[in-house]
Amino acid sequence: MGGFFSVAWAVAARQVYKYFANPAFLAPAFFPIFFFVAFAGGLTRVGDVPGFDYAAGYIAFQFVWALLQAVAMGGAFTGFSIAGDFENGFARRLMLAASDRRGIILGYTLASLVRATMTGTLVTVVALIAGMPIIGGFDFFGLIGLAILVNVAATLFGAGIAMLLRTQQAGPVIRTPIFLVLFLAPVFVPLNLLSGWIEILARFNPFTTILGAARGFLAGTPVGVLPAYSIGLGLVVLFALWALYGLRRAEKTGG
Amino acid sequence: MARDRGIEVRGLVREFRKGPKAVDGIDIRVQPGEIYGFLGPNGAGKSTTVLMLTTLLPPTSGTAIVAGYDVVKEGPQVRASIGAALQEAALDPFLTGREHMTLQAALHGLARKERKTRGDELLERVGLEEAADRRVRGYSGGMKRRLDLALSLVHRPEILFLDEPTTGLDPQSRSALWNEVSRLARDEGVTVFLTTQYLEEADVLADRVGIIDRGKIAAEGTPEELKAEIGRPSVEATPSSREERDRVAKVLSRFGEEIAAQPGAVAVRLDHGAGDLADVVRALDAENLKVTNLRIEEPTLDDVFLEKTGRSLEGAGDEKGETGMEESQG
């Protein structure tokens, strides 16, 4: 019988196959691209505001957020897929055939990474066409690393919710917290230009640290790398445990 | 040490929150290579039992050993030893039949080369080789069932669980599935645990039958043993006119206790068996009563169900096994 990795590969292969059979798999990229085009185009003058000191310019500033949003929403959409599989009964086939059911979670996560690669590439291409510079050179890989952690964390969060609720009604429950975390960060201006309650929330939002480090990588001036990666890895571990909890709950209720 | 490839269940209970016990302390023993028919009406606890035996649902209490492994403590080993086709065929409408076979083989860890050969072999065996490259959303109900059966066999399981496998199938598909199940048990020694609400299915396929009602085992044995417990056949007469029904009932009541009959007909369980039939005909004739149909029926599993539970099995009316005289007259 298939062990942990054969189950993971099989689940991932099915998901990836379905992505490429249906162009809708790029849907998680639509909102980030929309926001990117709307705000990077309309708010370019923000780059001239005193206190805006991001070296790579406003388009790059917006791109980082759009990229992280795209990969995070890719994780959320994978959560929707898992919920759908439970609702239509297909998850039972996976639960029945998998010797090590934790492989199911890894499989969905691998597939989510493939989706994030595609959507992330799409957002990047749009940004490059819009004139985004990549000043950081090889530091760009640091940004990619953070994007991977964000995607995996969002996927595991969504997987946990999906397996707890086992219905497509899980969609808003997955999407809303991710949206809130993404938006309650220095999205359109740097943290030092925010004020009031949004500034307080953004300062305590762990995503702010990740966003700041990611922007630093793109500009070639990495800042807060260790805290950002620690937070990213911490979220992955936390939500991996959350997803396992969801799996155990699903096992107890008959899949 | 070789493990017993059968099923042994002791005191199995499944209780849902705010609900009655779906399964209430059942004991079952299925020998290796046996086809065990698990018969009961909707909601009796058949599917819940299957979910527990296939490790999809943990029992509230009791033990279940499947292929020598405990379903609670050794779930992965149980899953490696069993195949299951559940009531709703769990298929992905966007995948083809062949892609399902490949996926299932990969989930079970079959080598890449074997995935294709095994998949092709099983698709051919269930008659889906021509439809193999079509997406499942275009399959009929029967085709989905056959694919589900093929998928459950990919890893050559020792025990096969089939949860109402023929529900909704046309007679031809049903017959083909029966043949395949029989062949699996006979030629490959697969132990089959089959739930059904069709009496005929249990009668034709099963070596032994367990009847479950309201979560409890009401009776267990071979179909012949169970029917022998009821023993006596019944006779059913359909009067030529509705007005004569009461008179016919009065005559028949001399020969036994009245039991449920088809609309417009009268039936009694014969006190002295089939030997009473000639006397029944003579008695009706003596009263100058005409009947359009007179038939003697051997006990069926529905009679067993009725005897054990006081209720008739749903949907059993048109499935009674029968021997006798059609269009007789009295």
Interface residues (C-beta under 8 A of the other chain):
Chain A: M1 G2 G3 S6 V7 W9 A10 V11 A13 R14 Y17 K18 A21 N22 N88 G89 F90 A91 R92 R93 L94 M95 L96 A97 A98 S99 D100 E251 K252 T253 G254 G255
Chain B: L51 T54 T55 L56 L57 P58 P76 R79 A80 A84 L86 E88 A90 L91 D92 F94 L95 E99 L103 Q104 A106 L107 H108 G109 L110 L151 H155
